[in-house]
Amino acid sequence: MLGLSAEQERLRRLGTQFSALSTKYNPGGPKSMHWRYNVLMPLTCNIDSRGKAARLIYGIVLVVLGILLAWLWAAGSGSTFRWIVTVICLISGAVAIFEARAGWCVVRAMGFKTPM
C-alpha cells in the first residue's frame, strides 16, 4: 500500500501513526520527532489487584458521597460552591471506578510512583 515498507505496513495495521518523514521503524519511539501520539492506543495496565480494589472502593464511596451531597446538601441551596464540591466528588469517584476497571492509573501514567 502506497509504497510502504513491510515494517511500516505492519505498524499501520497495528494502528501506530508515523509521519511521512519517517522512512523506517524508529526505535526512538514516541520521543522521536517523527512519531505522533496515537490517541487510539489502548491503556496499558499499570496497577495490581490491590490498587484496583482500593480505587474501586474509594470510587464507589465518592460516588455515593456525591449523590448524598447532591440530595441532602446542595439541592435547593442555590449555592454554587456546594454544587462544585458535589460535582468534584462525583467526577473523582467516576474516574476512580474507571481506573479500577481499566487497571490503569492516570497518576502512574504521568510517571509518579504511588504506594498502591
C-alpha positions in Angstrom: 0.0 0.0 0.0 1.4 3.4 -1.1 5.0 2.0 -1.3 5.3 1.4 2.5 8.0 -0.9 3.8 6.9 -4.1 5.4 7.6 -2.7 8.9 5.6 0.5 8.2 2.7 -1.6 6.8 2.8 -3.8 10.0 2.8 -0.7 12.2 -0.1 0.8 10.1 -2.1 -2.3 10.6 -1.4 -2.2 14.4 -2.7 1.4 14.5 0.7 3.1 15.1 0.9 6.5 13.4 4.1 7.7 11.8 5.0 10.8 9.9 5.8 10.9 6.2 9.3 11.9 7.2 9.9 8.5 8.8 11.2 6.0 6.3 11.8 3.0 8.6 11.0 1.8 12.1 12.2 4.3 14.6 13.5 2.7 17.8 13.3 6.2 19.5 9.5 5.6 19.8 7.2 8.4 20.8 10.1 10.6 21.9 11.2 11.0 18.3 10.0 14.0 16.4 8.9 11.7 13.6 6.3 9.9 15.7 2.9 11.3 16.7 0.9 10.2 19.7 -1.7 7.6 18.8 -4.9 8.5 20.6 -6.4 5.1 19.8 -3.6 3.3 21.7 -5.1 1.0 24.4 -4.4 1.9 28.1 -1.6 -0.3 29.5 -2.3 -1.9 32.8 -0.1 -0.2 35.4 -1.7 -1.2 38.7 -2.0 -4.5 40.5 -5.1 -6.1 42.1 -4.6 -4.3 45.4 -4.6 -1.0 43.6 -7.6 -1.9 41.5 -9.5 -2.9 44.7 -8.6 0.3 46.5 -9.6 2.5 43.6 -12.9 0.7 43.2 -13.7 1.1 46.9 -12.9 4.8 47.2 -14.5 5.4 43.8 -17.8 3.9 45.0 -17.5 5.8 48.3 -17.0 9.1 46.4 -19.9 8.5 44.0 -22.2 7.6 46.9 -21.0 10.6 48.8 -21.6 12.8 45.8 -25.1 11.5 45.4 -25.8 12.2 49.1 -24.3 15.6 48.9 -26.4 16.5 45.9 -29.6 15.2 47.6 -29.1 16.4 51.2 -26.7 19.4 51.0 -26.6 21.1 47.5 -30.2 20.6 46.3 -32.3 23.7 46.9 -29.4 25.6 48.5 -28.8 27.9 45.5 -25.1 27.8 46.4 -22.6 27.4 43.5 -19.9 26.3 45.9 -22.0 23.3 47.2 -22.7 22.2 43.7 -19.0 22.4 42.7 -18.0 20.3 45.7 -20.7 17.8 44.8 -19.7 17.5 41.1 -16.0 17.2 42.1 -16.9 14.2 44.3 -19.0 12.6 41.5 -16.3 13.1 38.8 -13.5 11.9 41.1 -15.5 8.8 42.0 -16.2 8.1 38.4 -12.6 8.4 37.4 -11.5 6.1 40.3 -14.0 3.5 39.2 -12.8 3.8 35.6 -9.2 3.3 36.8 -10.2 0.2 38.7 -12.0 -1.3 35.8 -9.3 -0.4 33.3 -6.4 -1.3 35.6 -4.8 2.0 34.6 -3.9 4.8 36.9 -3.6 8.3 35.5 -1.1 9.4 38.2 1.2 6.4 37.5 0.9 7.1 33.7 2.3 10.6 34.3 5.4 9.0 36.0 4.6 9.4 39.7 5.2 6.5 42.0 2.1 5.5 44.1 2.2 3.1 47.0 -0.6 1.0 45.6 
